[in-house]
């Protein structure tokens, strides 16, 4: 059997810190100083300053010598975009998530499948904090079996292969989080038929999620778009699912017009006014 690759901890740490810097600009603001980033990730100012200088030298960041602030270059945004779905390349999905957060006040995540995990590709926090111990950022991963988004992603795997994936998830799940393979299999099948899921967010804490599958072309990796919120009688889950479905359909099928969606959605306003 081939030996597992052993990662160099220092190189892994450096790669992680580069991603953190780029995520900071995606999630926080366009301009940032060394101290903004050092405080956000609890890093030493000296090593943060050195890292930003390297990224400037590589052409990933601009530095304003007057304000001593940094901004991403177009290259940073374009890296890897050529082989992404058109809605990612042209920025529609980013604009859609921005709009959904503004419209509902709820945290919104674009997620995909990495190995046996759900990974957050883009996260925008809502107006109310979530009771998630470690917080959420782009790149955060959790097991597919533990979240509504994971159920949807599992539904995109062929039934023959899915059975083995669920067995492996069960074998690798800690004793205090064991699940029924039969129950999960049925839940995944139901989510796949519906095209949406309502259930645990799966990133710790008590947060829930309403999520829908994004349409995809053959060969593209599946993605899920969802709202995260704390459980409440004021949350109208059916209205939120309807909003997601309509927004995604318009984004994908009417790329020139989807940003003109009405600012309110019948039924969702009630759910949002209480949650925001």
Secondary structure as GFF3:
##gff-version 3
##sequence-region A 1 276
A	DSSP	alpha_helix	9	27	.	.	.	ID=ss1
A	DSSP	alpha_helix	34	41	.	.	.	ID=ss2
A	DSSP	alpha_helix	45	58	.	.	.	ID=ss3
A	DSSP	beta_strand	61	64	.	.	.	ID=ss4
A	DSSP	beta_strand	69	72	.	.	.	ID=ss5
A	DSSP	alpha_helix	74	78	.	.	.	ID=ss6
A	DSSP	three_ten_helix	81	83	.	.	.	ID=ss7
A	DSSP	alpha_helix	86	89	.	.	.	ID=ss8
A	DSSP	alpha_helix	92	104	.	.	.	ID=ss9
A	DSSP	beta_strand	107	114	.	.	.	ID=ss10
A	DSSP	beta_strand	117	124	.	.	.	ID=ss11
A	DSSP	beta_strand	141	143	.	.	.	ID=ss12
A	DSSP	three_ten_helix	144	146	.	.	.	ID=ss13
A	DSSP	alpha_helix	148	154	.	.	.	ID=ss14
A	DSSP	alpha_helix	159	172	.	.	.	ID=ss15
A	DSSP	three_ten_helix	175	177	.	.	.	ID=ss16
A	DSSP	alpha_helix	181	194	.	.	.	ID=ss17
A	DSSP	beta_strand	196	200	.	.	.	ID=ss18
A	DSSP	beta_strand	208	213	.	.	.	ID=ss19
A	DSSP	beta_strand	223	229	.	.	.	ID=ss20
A	DSSP	alpha_helix	237	253	.	.	.	ID=ss21
A	DSSP	three_ten_helix	258	260	.	.	.	ID=ss22
A	DSSP	alpha_helix	268	275	.	.	.	ID=ss23
###
